[in-house]
Amino acid sequence: MKILFHTPSGTTRPYPRSDNEPVVGLSEEYQIFDVIEQNQPTYAPSTHYIRRLPEAIDTQSKTVTRGWEIVTREVKPVVVSNYAFFRAMSREDENRLNAYVASMQDVAAKRMARIHITRAPMIHRTHPFVVQIAAILDKTDAEVDAIFAAAQILDNNS
């Protein structure tokens, strides 16, 4: 397979012929390069994904290499047991959360918060209550993810 390399801009353009035969009347600004197309690698879609690498242009050998990169998926736990979630939190954070709930003026909101804290069997990472807890405790997304990761380990080891 061939490709056109535009010398002034350093960019590539599609080769105008599908049969790779020479192009008549080609501007001197263009050089003909060979394309080295790497095979798509095998990977485990549950833990990895692939992405195209930028084209590697070698003006010495007049080649353009198109490759792939295997990337590990960042797997974040999204559901953990209530028990593990609160065990994974620091004692200080749990005390701050309990103090906040105790100070709530809205009776219905306070009741729902207590239900989530004491009776919900599972805690979902995307639940609005988790977002509220993060704000109350001034936790970043990464810190909340770390709590969920620790809770998942506790769930897996019980």
C-alpha positions in Angstrom: 0.0 0.0 0.0 1.2 3.5 -0.9 0.6 7.0 0.6 1.5 10.5 -0.5 3.7 12.5 1.8 3.4 16.3 1.4 7.0 17.6 1.9 6.2 21.2 2.9 3.6 20.4 5.5 4.9 17.0 6.7 1.4 15.5 6.3 0.1 12.5 4.4 -2.6 12.2 1.8 -4.3 9.1 0.4 -2.7 7.6 -2.6 -4.9 8.4 -5.6 -4.7 5.0 -7.2 -5.9 1.7 -5.7 -3.5 -0.4 -7.7 -0.3 1.3 -6.4 0.9 2.1 -9.9 2.8 5.3 -10.5 0.8 8.6 -10.6 1.3 10.7 -13.7 1.8 14.4 -13.2 2.4 14.2 -9.4 3.6 17.6 -8.0 7.2 17.6 -6.8 5.9 18.6 -3.3 4.7 15.0 -2.9 6.8 11.9 -2.3 5.5 8.4 -2.5 5.9 6.4 0.8 5.1 2.8 1.6 2.6 2.1 4.4 3.5 -0.5 7.0 0.3 -1.5 8.6 0.7 -3.4 11.8 -1.8 -6.1 12.5 -4.4 -5.4 15.2 -3.1 -7.1 18.3 -5.2 -9.5 20.3 -6.4 -8.3 23.7 -8.9 -9.1 26.5 -11.8 -6.6 26.0 -12.9 -7.0 29.6 -9.6 -5.6 30.9 -8.0 -3.8 27.9 -8.8 -1.8 24.8 -6.8 -0.8 21.8 -6.2 2.5 20.1 -4.4 3.6 17.0 -1.0 5.2 17.5 -0.2 8.3 15.5 1.4 7.5 12.2 5.2 7.2 12.5 6.7 8.9 9.4 10.2 7.9 8.4 11.5 10.3 5.7 14.8 8.4 5.3 13.2 5.1 4.4 10.1 6.7 3.0 7.7 4.7 5.1 4.6 5.5 7.2 3.9 3.0 10.0 0.5 2.6 11.4 0.4 0.8 14.7 -1.7 0.0 17.7 -1.4 0.3 21.5 -3.0 -2.0 24.1 -4.3 0.1 27.0 -5.4 -1.4 30.4 -8.9 -0.4 31.3 -9.2 1.4 34.6 -11.7 -0.7 36.4 -13.5 1.2 39.1 -15.8 -0.6 41.5 -19.3 0.8 41.1 -21.3 -1.1 43.7 -20.1 -2.3 47.1 -21.7 -3.4 50.3 -22.7 -0.8 52.8 -20.7 -2.7 55.4 -17.5 -2.6 53.3 -18.1 1.1 52.3 -18.2 2.3 55.9 -15.4 0.1 56.9 -13.3 1.6 54.1 -14.0 5.1 55.3 -11.8 6.6 57.9 -13.3 6.8 61.4 -12.9 10.6 61.3 -14.9 10.8 58.0 -17.6 8.5 59.4 -17.9 10.7 62.5 -18.1 13.9 60.3 -20.8 12.3 58.2 -22.8 11.2 61.2 -22.5 14.7 62.7 -23.7 16.2 59.4 -26.7 13.9 59.3 -27.6 14.7 62.9 -27.5 18.4 62.2 -29.8 18.2 59.1 -33.0 20.3 59.6 -35.0 18.7 56.8 -36.7 15.7 58.5 -37.4 13.8 55.3 -33.8 14.3 54.0 -32.4 13.3 57.4 -34.5 10.1 57.4 -33.3 9.2 53.9 -29.7 9.8 54.8 -30.1 7.6 57.9 -31.7 4.8 55.8 -28.7 5.0 53.3 -26.2 4.9 56.1 -27.8 2.1 58.2 -30.1 0.0 56.0 -29.0 0.2 52.4 -27.5 -3.2 51.5 -25.4 -1.8 48.7 -23.8 1.6 48.0 -23.7 2.7 44.3 -20.8 5.0 43.2 -23.1 7.1 41.1 -25.9 7.5 43.6 -26.7 11.1 44.5 -26.1 10.3 48.2 -22.5 9.3 47.4 -22.0 12.6 45.6 -23.5 14.4 48.7 -21.2 12.4 51.0 -18.2 13.4 48.9 -19.1 17.0 49.1 -19.8 16.9 52.8 -16.4 15.3 53.5 -14.6 17.4 50.8 -13.4 14.4 48.9 -12.2 14.4 45.4 -13.4 11.9 42.8 -10.1 10.0 43.1 -10.5 9.8 46.9 -14.0 8.5 46.6 -12.8 6.0 44.0 -10.1 4.9 46.5 -12.8 4.3 49.2 -14.8 2.2 46.7 -11.7 0.2 45.7 -10.8 -0.5 49.3 -14.5 -1.5 50.0 -14.4 -3.8 46.9 -11.3 -5.6 48.4 -13.2 -6.0 51.7 -16.2 -7.4 49.9 -14.1 -9.8 47.9 -12.3 -11.1 51.0 -15.3 -11.7 53.1 
